[in-house]
Amino acid sequence: MCPNRPEGAEADSSPAAGARALALALRQAAAGVGGQGSLLHRWDPGAGRLTLVAVDGVDAGTARAWAELDEEQDVPPSRALRRGVLVQVAGDSLGTGAAGTVAVPLLGTGGPVGALSVLLSAAGEPDDVQLSFLHAVAAWTAQRLEQADTKPPHGEAASGRERTAGAEELTARLAEAVTVQDVVQAVAQHVLSLFSADGLVVSVFEGGRLTRVGEVGYPMDYLKRFEGPLNAGLPVTDVLRTHRPQFMESPAQMYERYAAVTDRILMGTSPKMAWAFLPLVASGRAVGMAILSYNQPRPFDQEERTRLTALGALVGQALERARLYDLEHARAQELQSALLPGTLPRLPGAVAAARYVPAGRGEQVGGDWFDVIPLSADRVALVVGDVMGHGIAEAATMGRLRTAVRTLADLDMAPDELLGHLNDLVSDLGEDFYATCLYAVYDPVGRTCCYALAGHPPPVFVHPDGTVHSPVVSPDPPLGAAAPPFAVHELPLPDGSLVVLCTDGLIESDAQDAEQGLAELRRVLRRAGVRPARFTGADQEEDARVVAELCDTVVSELLPDRERTNDDAALLIAHTRAMPACDIASFGLPDDPRAAGQARELVRDQLARWGLDDLATTTELLVSELVGNVIRHARGPMRLRLLRSRILTCEVYDGSLSTPRIRHATYTDEGGRGLQLVAALSRRWGARYLSDAKCIWTEQDIPNGSRTGSPHESAAAASGEPDEDEEPLTAA
């Protein structure tokens, strides 16, 4: 009995006998590792697909899920084929009750020919004896598959016509390759079969080190033995130094030339017996190394050596071009990531999460951005924008616009006024620069959302009852092409609503327009079933987790195949929280000098009700200065409003649109120090303008011991986190 053939396998080559032999191989593979079933896939390199050809111990309907697999799919057979080594995955991959799956690549003389997978009955890894048996069955199965495909036997080189056609196809693939991985994939798919090789290692040479970027047909543990700086006496060192290839036709020849390293190469887990070390040269310097290897000793004739030498130059040019692209692309992505917010603040009025998804294909990064900005009176600004075009210039422009939005938002500008200033900035950049933007402000006191948009997809709102809607509005043109004023849209927003903002990369693609994508976004939000019950309202950590999970759900549903997207995408979701009435105190004041005294008395009484007596003295001083400023420099009617959350906000409204400014009073001046006192006593202060009035406001920190457990502030107090609580962001 042949030791490499499962017991009982038929020796004849008829189709029926071949089918019986493969079925028996599957049965023995499962029995050898204690499995409950097994599957056999044949590899079609032309289609880039694994096709199921035999099954044992698995229901046909269940196995249909793996009937056709792409090389890039994240399933055990595809992963084993890509990596060229055994892969074990825990869990029930096919819904059969299995504890895990072990998959082995089937390697033929011309490269991979398929994959053998076994569904494991029990948790844990098969032992060395079981794995050895599985590899033996896999080797025999690969031989049977290769014979069924009528491929040339081991050691028989492809004909001259086949090599010419293969070289032309490889040249075309390398010309199209963009990234280093594209180059590696092209070499793996075409060079192995072109030269009947069994293994491949491609490495990039930089800084005196070889860094492996791709491999086929090698165990990972074996390759790790050779990582590190190059030393003298290695074949790769001589090849990189001389730019000349080395051909080792047998272990004996390797020992003769490199005796000092033979044990290191041959005593590992690799069965390779012949090698071709090819320098990858571009612009007169070595940029990398490709090593073709064979399971049996074999000669290299002069024609093969010439072709392989030319191949090294061809791959070297493609590798250098791809490496430069990868380097530029990585720098652009780093720049863009650095310009995006690393964290989002957790504010009393909103808990937000965001996801940024870079394009899976395409040459350069985009200019999508998002932000969450705290405003006065616990209001929250939500921003999403997109600079048109791709590249480092667009990413830099995005950073400038995001900085400008933050600066303008800090001035408490209305959405339409802010977009007007942003439009001027984009127009000054030149005629070729355009950007879209949506700027929204949520007011937890008035329970409204006010927004303006310039050429951008509209927001989507999810109400606490599960209703999902996106107001139909006529957007203004993009920034750089618009003519202000911008339209302002305002709508009431129930407590606990979600505000969902995104860029067009999330909803628009080659397969659907923006309207269809927006409709799909609404359907995904409805299916997600977001209800107030999913938000605790008392724990920002839990609320942030739920919003983050919703972001992940939306991205996975709308961008299921991220590697094939050609535009960046940004998503921002905020869970809003209205301020309870018990945390709001509003009072009218007379338009005369008595107003300051009344304001101090109202502040003292209200802070006593809130248990904030420690802040009474400071707040009385602040109110006196703000009211006195109105009496001296503005006009009524006057109104005082106090807001309690994680901070105490004191607001004084008047009927004047004049701007308060801090004066530089001299030692002999009797006045002019009021706003200096305000700035010294408050954590921050400012002014914002309404249609017919203005508001001067101050903010003070509330000591932790003074917080009384208001529903609005309990979210922050419950976790004991400081005011700067923030939600970390991750790239989707």
C-alpha positions in Angstrom: 0.0 0.0 0.0 1.3 3.4 -0.9 2.0 5.4 2.2 0.8 8.7 0.6 -2.6 7.3 -0.5 -5.5 6.8 1.9 -6.2 3.1 2.5 -8.7 1.7 0.0 -8.3 4.4 -2.6 -8.6 3.2 -6.2 -5.5 3.2 -8.3 -7.2 3.6 -11.7 -7.8 7.1 -13.1 -11.4 6.8 -14.2 -13.8 9.7 -13.1 -15.8 7.3 -10.9 -12.6 6.0 -9.3 -11.3 9.6 -8.8 -14.6 10.6 -7.1 -14.5 7.6 -4.8 -10.8 8.3 -3.9 -11.5 11.9 -3.0 -14.5 10.9 -0.9 -12.4 8.4 1.0 -9.7 11.0 1.5 -12.2 13.4 3.0 -13.5 10.6 5.3 -10.0 9.8 6.5 -9.1 13.5 6.9 -12.1 13.9 9.3 -11.4 10.7 11.2 -7.7 11.5 11.5 -8.3 14.7 13.5 -11.5 13.7 15.2 -13.7 15.8 12.9 -17.4 15.5 12.1 -17.2 16.3 8.4 -14.9 17.6 5.7 -15.0 19.7 2.5 -12.8 19.9 -0.6 -12.4 23.0 -2.7 -10.7 23.3 -6.1 -8.9 26.5 -6.9 -9.5 28.4 -10.2 -6.7 31.0 -10.4 -8.3 32.6 -13.5 -11.6 33.3 -11.8 -9.9 33.9 -8.4 -12.4 31.5 -6.9 -12.6 28.3 -4.8 -15.3 25.8 -5.9 -16.7 23.1 -3.7 -16.1 19.7 -5.4 -16.6 17.1 -2.7 -18.2 16.9 0.8 -18.3 14.2 3.5 -20.3 14.3 6.7 -21.9 17.7 5.9 -25.4 18.2 4.8 -25.6 19.4 1.1 -27.8 22.3 2.0 -25.5 23.5 4.7 -22.4 23.1 2.5 -24.0 25.3 -0.2 -22.9 28.3 1.8 -19.3 27.5 0.8 -20.1 26.4 -2.7 -18.2 29.3 -4.3 -15.7 31.3 -2.3 -13.6 34.3 -3.3 -9.9 34.3 -2.5 -10.3 37.3 -0.2 -13.2 36.0 1.9 -12.6 35.7 5.6 -13.4 31.9 5.8 -11.0 29.1 6.6 -10.6 27.7 3.1 -9.8 31.1 1.6 -7.5 32.1 4.4 -5.5 28.8 4.1 -5.2 29.4 0.3 -4.0 33.0 0.7 -1.5 32.2 3.4 -0.3 28.9 2.1 -0.3 27.3 5.5 -2.7 25.4 7.8 -5.4 27.6 9.4 -7.5 26.8 12.4 -10.6 28.9 13.4 -12.6 28.4 16.5 -16.4 28.5 16.4 -19.2 27.1 14.2 -18.4 28.5 10.8 -21.2 26.7 8.9 -23.9 26.3 11.5 -23.3 22.5 12.0 -22.5 22.6 15.7 -18.8 22.2 15.1 -16.3 23.5 17.7 -14.0 24.8 15.0 -12.6 24.4 11.5 -9.1 23.4 10.3 -8.2 24.1 6.7 -5.1 23.0 4.8 -4.0 24.4 1.4 -3.5 21.9 -1.4 -0.2 22.7 -3.1 0.5 21.3 -6.5 3.5 21.5 -8.7 2.4 24.8 -10.3 1.1 26.4 -7.1 -2.1 26.1 -5.0 -4.8 23.8 -6.5 -7.4 23.9 -3.7 -8.1 23.6 0.0 -9.1 20.7 2.4 -11.3 21.7 5.4 -12.3 19.6 8.4 -15.1 20.6 10.9 -13.8 19.7 14.4 -16.1 18.0 16.9 -14.3 19.2 20.0 -12.5 22.4 21.1 -8.7 22.5 21.1 -6.1 22.0 18.5 -5.2 18.7 16.9 -1.9 17.2 18.1 1.2 16.9 16.0 0.4 13.3 14.9 -3.0 14.3 13.7 -1.7 17.3 11.9 1.0 15.2 10.2 -1.6 12.8 9.0 -3.8 15.6 7.8 -0.9 17.1 5.8 -0.2 13.6 4.2 -3.9 13.3 3.1 -3.7 16.9 1.8 -0.6 16.2 -0.2 -2.2 13.1 -1.8 -5.5 14.9 -2.5 -3.6 17.8 -4.2 -1.9 15.2 -6.5 -5.3 13.7 -7.4 -6.8 17.1 -8.1 -3.8 18.1 -10.2 -4.1 14.9 -12.2 -7.8 15.4 -12.7 -7.0 18.8 -14.2 -4.5 17.2 -16.6 -1.7 19.6 -15.5 1.9 18.7 -16.4 3.5 16.3 -13.9 6.0 17.7 -11.3 9.2 19.0 -12.8 7.8 19.4 -16.3 8.2 23.0 -17.3 5.5 24.9 -19.2 5.8 25.0 -23.0 7.4 28.0 -24.7 4.0 29.2 -25.9 2.5 28.9 -22.4 5.4 30.8 -20.9 5.1 33.6 -23.4 1.4 33.9 -22.8 2.0 33.7 -19.0 4.7 36.4 -19.2 2.4 38.7 -21.1 -0.4 38.2 -18.6 2.0 38.8 -15.7 3.3 42.0 -17.4 -0.2 43.3 -17.8 -1.0 42.5 -14.1 2.1 44.2 -12.9 1.3 47.3 -15.0 -2.1 47.5 -13.3 -0.7 46.9 -9.8 -1.0 49.9 -7.5 0.0 48.7 -4.0 2.7 46.3 -2.9 0.1 43.7 -2.1 -1.1 44.0 -5.7 2.4 43.2 -6.9 2.7 40.2 -4.5 -0.6 38.8 -5.6 0.2 39.1 -9.3 3.6 37.3 -8.8 2.0 34.6 -6.7 -0.8 33.9 -9.2 1.4 33.9 -12.3 5.0 33.2 -11.5 4.4 30.0 -9.5 2.6 28.3 -12.4 4.9 29.8 -15.0 8.0 28.2 -13.5 6.3 25.2 -11.8 7.4 26.4 -8.4 6.0 25.3 -5.0 6.8 28.3 -2.8 7.4 32.0 -3.0 8.7 34.7 -0.7 8.7 38.4 -1.7 10.5 40.9 0.5 11.3 44.6 0.4 14.8 45.8 1.1 15.1 49.0 3.1 17.5 50.2 5.8 19.7 47.2 5.5 16.9 44.8 6.3 14.6 42.6 4.3 11.0 42.9 5.3 8.7 40.1 4.1 5.5 41.4 2.3 4.1 38.2 1.0 4.6 34.4 0.9 3.1 31.2 -0.5 3.8 27.6 0.4 5.8 28.2 3.6 4.9 27.7 7.3 5.0 31.0 9.2 7.2 29.6 12.0 9.9 28.7 9.4 9.9 32.2 7.8 10.3 33.9 11.2 13.7 32.2 11.6 15.1 34.5 8.9 13.7 37.9 10.1 16.2 40.5 11.2 19.3 42.3 9.8 21.3 40.7 7.0 24.5 39.0 7.8 27.4 38.0 5.6 27.4 34.4 4.2 23.8 34.4 3.3 22.6 33.8 -0.3 20.2 36.8 0.0 23.1 39.0 1.1 25.2 38.1 -1.9 22.3 38.6 -4.3 21.4 42.0 -3.0 25.1 43.1 -3.0 25.9 41.9 -6.6 22.4 42.4 -8.1 22.9 38.9 -9.6 20.5 35.9 -9.1 21.5 32.7 -7.3 20.2 29.3 -8.4 20.5 26.4 -6.0 19.5 23.1 -7.6 19.8 20.9 -4.6 20.5 20.9 -0.8 24.0 19.6 -1.7 24.7 22.6 -3.9 23.4 24.9 -1.1 25.8 23.2 1.3 28.7 23.5 -1.0 28.2 27.3 -1.5 26.9 28.3 1.9 27.9 25.6 4.4 27.6 28.0 7.4 23.9 28.6 6.9 22.8 25.2 5.4 21.6 23.8 8.8 19.7 27.0 9.4 17.9 26.6 6.1 17.4 22.9 5.8 16.8 21.9 9.5 13.6 23.9 9.8 10.1 22.9 8.9 10.4 23.7 5.2 10.6 20.8 2.8 12.2 22.9 0.0 15.0 21.3 -2.0 15.8 23.9 -4.7 15.8 27.7 -4.9 16.0 30.7 -7.2 17.1 33.9 -5.4 16.1 36.8 -7.6 17.1 40.4 -6.9 14.3 42.9 -7.6 16.2 45.9 -9.1 14.8 49.3 -10.0 16.8 52.4 -11.0 20.1 50.5 -10.5 19.5 49.5 -6.9 18.0 46.5 -5.2 14.6 47.3 -3.8 13.7 43.7 -2.7 14.1 40.0 -3.2 11.9 37.2 -4.6 12.7 33.6 -3.7 11.1 30.8 -5.7 11.4 27.3 -4.2 10.7 23.7 -5.1 9.9 20.6 -3.1 12.3 18.5 -5.1 15.8 19.1 -6.4 15.7 20.3 -10.0 18.1 21.9 -12.6 17.7 25.4 -14.0 18.5 25.5 -17.7 19.9 28.6 -19.3 16.5 29.6 -20.7 14.9 29.5 -17.3 17.7 31.4 -15.7 17.4 34.2 -18.4 13.7 34.4 -18.0 13.9 34.5 -14.2 16.6 37.2 -14.3 14.4 39.3 -16.6 11.4 38.6 -14.3 13.3 40.1 -11.3 13.8 43.4 -13.2 10.2 43.5 -14.2 8.9 42.8 -10.7 11.4 45.2 -9.2 10.1 48.2 -11.2 6.5 47.4 -10.2 7.5 46.9 -6.6 9.3 50.2 -6.4 6.4 52.1 -7.9 4.0 50.3 -5.6 6.2 51.0 -2.5 6.3 54.7 -3.3 2.5 54.7 -3.7 2.0 52.9 -0.4 4.4 55.3 1.3 2.5 58.4 0.0 -0.8 56.9 0.7 0.2 56.0 4.3 1.4 59.6 4.8 -1.7 61.1 3.5 -3.8 58.8 5.7 -1.7 59.8 8.7 -2.2 63.4 7.9 -5.9 63.0 7.6 -6.2 60.9 10.8 -4.2 63.6 12.6 -6.5 66.3 11.5 -9.6 64.4 12.6 -10.7 64.5 16.3 -9.1 61.7 18.2 -12.0 61.7 20.7 -15.4 63.2 21.0 -16.5 65.0 24.1 -19.3 63.6 26.2 -21.6 66.5 27.0 -24.7 66.9 29.1 -26.7 67.7 26.0 -25.5 64.9 23.7 -23.4 61.7 23.7 -21.9 61.1 20.3 -19.9 58.5 18.4 -18.4 58.6 14.9 -16.8 56.4 12.4 -14.4 57.4 9.5 -14.0 54.8 6.7 -11.2 55.4 4.3 -11.7 54.4 0.7 -10.8 50.7 0.0 -9.6 51.5 -3.5 -8.6 54.6 -5.3 -5.4 56.4 -5.4 -5.5 59.0 -2.6 -7.3 59.9 0.6 -10.3 62.2 0.7 -11.2 65.2 2.8 -14.2 64.0 4.9 -14.3 65.3 8.5 -16.7 65.5 11.5 -16.7 67.3 14.9 -18.7 67.8 18.1 -18.2 71.2 19.6 -19.6 72.3 23.0 -21.3 75.7 23.0 -22.7 78.0 25.7 -25.9 77.0 27.6 -25.1 73.3 27.1 -25.8 73.6 23.4 -24.0 71.2 21.1 -22.7 71.8 17.5 -22.6 68.8 15.3 -20.5 69.2 12.1 -19.9 67.0 9.0 -18.1 68.1 5.9 -16.4 66.8 2.8 -13.7 68.6 0.7 -14.3 67.6 -3.0 -11.4 65.7 -4.5 -8.7 63.4 -3.2 -5.1 63.9 -2.1 -2.9 65.5 0.4 -4.0 69.0 -0.6 -7.6 68.1 0.0 -6.8 66.5 3.4 -4.9 69.7 4.4 -7.9 71.8 3.3 -10.1 69.7 5.4 -7.9 70.5 8.4 -8.1 74.2 7.7 -11.9 74.1 7.4 -12.3 72.1 10.6 -10.2 74.6 12.5 -12.1 77.5 11.0 -15.5 75.9 12.0 -14.2 75.5 15.6 -13.1 79.1 15.7 -16.3 80.4 14.3 -18.4 78.2 16.5 -16.6 79.5 19.6 -18.0 82.9 18.6 -21.5 81.5 18.9 -22.4 82.2 15.3 -25.7 81.0 13.9 -25.5 78.2 11.4 -26.2 80.3 8.3 -23.7 83.0 9.4 -21.0 80.4 10.1 -21.4 78.8 6.7 -21.2 82.3 5.1 -17.8 82.9 6.6 -16.7 79.3 5.7 -17.8 80.0 2.1 -15.6 83.0 1.9 -12.6 81.0 3.2 -13.2 78.2 0.6 -13.6 80.8 -2.2 -10.3 82.4 -1.3 -8.5 79.0 -1.8 -9.1 79.2 -5.5 -11.6 78.2 -8.2 -10.8 74.5 -8.0 -11.7 74.1 -4.3 -15.2 73.2 -3.2 -16.5 71.6 -0.1 -19.9 70.5 1.3 -20.8 71.0 5.0 -23.7 70.5 7.4 -23.6 72.5 10.6 -26.3 71.7 13.2 -26.9 73.1 16.7 -28.9 71.2 19.3 -30.4 73.2 22.1 -31.3 71.1 25.2 -33.2 73.9 26.8 -35.4 74.8 23.9 -35.3 71.1 22.6 -34.7 72.2 19.1 -32.2 71.4 16.3 -31.2 74.3 14.0 -29.1 73.5 11.0 -27.8 74.8 7.6 -26.2 72.8 4.8 -24.2 73.6 1.8 -24.4 70.9 -0.9 -24.4 68.2 1.7 -26.7 65.2 2.4 -29.5 66.2 4.9 -29.5 64.9 8.5 -31.6 62.0 9.6 -33.5 62.1 12.9 -34.7 59.1 14.9 -37.4 60.0 17.5 -37.8 58.1 20.8 -40.8 56.2 19.4 -38.7 54.8 16.6 -39.8 57.2 13.9 -37.1 57.9 11.4 -37.3 60.8 9.0 -35.1 63.2 7.1 -36.6 66.6 6.3 -36.9 67.4 2.6 -35.1 70.7 2.1 -33.4 72.4 -0.8 -29.7 72.5 0.0 -27.6 75.5 -0.9 -24.7 75.0 -3.3 -21.4 73.7 -2.0 -19.0 76.0 -0.3 -16.9 77.9 -2.9 -19.8 78.0 -5.3 -22.6 79.3 -3.0 -23.9 82.8 -2.8 -25.0 83.6 0.8 -27.3 83.9 2.7 -27.7 80.2 3.5 -31.1 78.8 4.5 -31.7 77.9 8.1 -33.8 74.9 9.1 -35.2 74.5 12.6 -37.4 71.7 14.0 -38.4 70.5 17.5 -36.5 67.5 18.7 -38.0 65.3 21.5 -35.8 64.3 24.4 -33.8 61.2 23.6 -33.8 61.6 19.8 -30.9 60.6 17.6 -29.2 63.0 15.1 -27.5 61.1 12.3 -25.1 63.0 10.0 -22.9 61.5 7.2 -21.0 62.3 4.1 -21.9 61.1 0.6 -19.3 58.3 0.7 -21.6 56.4 3.0 -24.8 56.6 1.0 -23.6 57.1 -2.6 -21.8 54.6 -4.9 -21.6 53.3 -8.4 -24.6 51.1 -7.7 -26.9 53.7 -6.1 -27.4 57.5 -6.0 -27.6 59.7 -2.9 -31.4 59.5 -2.6 -31.4 55.7 -2.7 -28.6 55.6 -0.2 -30.4 57.9 2.1 -33.5 55.7 1.9 -31.3 52.7 2.7 -29.8 54.6 5.7 -33.3 55.2 7.0 -34.2 51.5 6.6 -31.1 50.5 8.5 -31.9 52.8 11.4 -35.5 51.4 11.5 -34.2 47.8 11.6 -31.8 48.7 14.3 -34.7 49.2 16.6 -33.3 52.1 18.6 -35.6 52.9 21.5 -35.1 55.0 24.7 -35.0 51.7 26.6 -31.6 51.0 25.0 -30.3 54.2 26.6 -30.0 54.3 30.4 -30.1 58.0 30.6 -28.0 57.8 33.8 -24.7 56.3 32.6 -22.8 58.0 29.8 -20.6 54.9 29.4 -23.6 52.7 28.5 -25.1 55.4 26.2 -21.8 55.9 24.4 -21.5 52.1 23.9 -25.0 51.9 22.4 -24.3 54.8 20.0 -21.0 53.3 19.0 -22.6 49.9 18.3 -25.2 51.7 16.2 -22.4 53.4 14.2 -20.8 50.0 13.6 -24.2 48.5 12.4 -24.8 51.4 10.0 -21.3 51.1 8.5 -21.4 47.4 8.1 -24.9 47.5 6.5 -24.2 50.4 4.1 -20.6 49.5 3.3 -20.5 45.6 3.4 -17.4 45.4 1.1 -15.2 48.3 2.3 -12.2 47.1 0.2 -14.1 48.0 -2.9 -15.3 51.5 -2.0 -13.8 54.4 -3.9 -14.7 57.2 -1.6 -14.1 58.0 2.0 -17.1 58.0 4.3 -17.8 59.7 7.7 -20.7 59.0 10.0 -21.6 60.9 13.2 -24.5 59.9 15.5 -25.5 61.9 18.6 -28.0 60.8 21.3 -29.6 64.1 22.5 -30.7 64.8 26.1 -33.0 67.7 26.9 -32.4 69.7 30.1 -35.1 69.1 32.7 -37.3 72.0 33.8 -36.0 71.7 37.3 -32.5 72.7 36.1 -33.8 75.9 34.4 -34.6 79.1 36.2 -35.6 82.2 34.3 -36.5 85.7 35.7 -37.5 89.0 34.2 -35.7 92.1 35.5 -36.7 95.8 35.5 -34.9 98.2 33.2 -33.5 100.4 36.0 -30.7 100.3 38.6 -32.8 98.2 41.0 -32.3 95.3 38.7 -28.8 94.4 40.1 -30.1 94.0 43.6 -33.0 91.9 42.5 -30.8 89.7 40.4 -28.5 89.1 43.4 -31.4 88.1 45.5 -32.9 85.8 42.8 -29.5 84.1 42.4 -29.1 83.6 46.1 -32.5 82.0 46.5 -32.2 79.8 43.4 -28.8 78.4 44.3 -30.0 77.6 47.8 -32.8 75.5 46.2 -30.2 73.7 44.1 -27.9 73.2 47.1 -25.2 75.3 45.5 -24.7 77.8 48.3 -20.9 77.6 47.9 -21.3 79.4 44.5 -23.7 82.1 45.7 -21.1 84.8 46.5 -19.3 84.4 43.2 -22.4 84.2 41.2 -23.9 87.3 42.8 -20.8 89.2 41.8 -21.0 88.0 38.2 -24.7 88.9 37.9 -24.1 92.3 39.4 -21.4 93.1 36.8 -23.5 91.7 33.9 -26.7 93.6 34.9 -24.7 96.7 35.7 -23.1 96.5 32.2 -26.6 96.4 30.6 -27.8 99.4 32.6 -24.8 101.5 31.7 -24.1 100.5 28.1 -27.2 98.7 26.7 -31.0 98.7 27.0 -33.8 96.4 28.1 -35.8 94.4 28.4 -33.6 92.4 30.7 -33.9 88.7 31.6 -31.8 86.5 33.9 -31.5 82.7 33.3 -29.6 80.1 35.4 -28.9 76.6 34.0 -27.6 73.7 36.1 -25.8 70.7 34.6 -22.2 69.7 35.2 -21.6 73.5 35.3 -23.6 76.5 36.4 -24.4 78.8 33.5 -25.5 82.4 34.3 -27.1 84.4 31.4 -28.2 88.0 31.2 -30.3 89.0 28.1 -30.8 92.6 26.9 -32.3 94.3 23.9 -29.0 95.8 22.5 -26.8 94.3 19.8 -23.6 96.1 21.1 -20.6 94.0 21.7 -19.1 93.9 25.2 -15.3 94.3 25.3 -12.7 94.1 28.1 -11.1 97.5 28.6 -7.5 98.0 29.8 -8.2 100.3 32.8 -5.3 102.3 34.3 -4.6 102.6 38.0 -6.4 106.0 38.2 -9.6 104.9 36.3 -12.7 104.5 38.5 -14.4 102.0 36.2 -13.8 99.7 33.3 -12.8 96.6 35.3 -16.2 94.9 35.2 -15.5 92.4 32.5 -12.0 91.8 33.8 -13.7 90.7 37.0 -16.1 88.5 35.1 -13.3 86.8 33.2 -11.4 86.2 36.5 -14.3 84.6 38.3 -15.7 82.3 35.6 -14.2 79.3 33.8 -15.2 81.0 30.6 -17.6 83.7 29.4 -18.9 85.2 26.1 -21.8 86.7 24.2 -24.2 85.4 21.6 -26.7 87.2 19.5 -30.3 86.6 18.7 -32.5 88.3 16.1 -33.4 91.2 18.3 -31.2 90.8 21.4 -28.0 89.5 22.9 -27.0 87.3 25.7 -23.9 87.6 27.9 -23.1 84.4 29.7 -20.7 82.9 32.2 -19.9 79.4 33.3 -18.7 78.1 36.7 -17.6 74.6 37.7 -19.9 72.9 40.2 -18.0 71.1 43.0 -18.7 67.3 43.0 -20.0 67.4 46.5 -22.5 70.1 45.5 -24.3 68.1 42.8 -27.7 67.1 43.8 -28.4 64.3 41.3 -30.4 66.2 38.7 -31.5 63.9 35.9 -29.6 66.1 33.4 -26.3 65.9 35.3 -26.6 62.4 36.8 -25.1 60.9 33.6 -21.8 62.6 34.4 -21.9 62.3 38.1 -22.8 58.6 38.1 -19.5 57.6 36.6 -17.5 60.1 38.6 -15.8 61.3 35.4 -14.4 64.8 35.0 -16.0 67.3 32.6 -13.6 66.3 29.9 -15.1 62.8 29.5 -14.6 61.8 25.9 -15.5 58.9 23.6 -12.4 57.4 21.8 -12.8 57.1 18.1 -11.8 54.1 15.9 -11.5 53.7 12.2 -14.1 51.4 10.8 
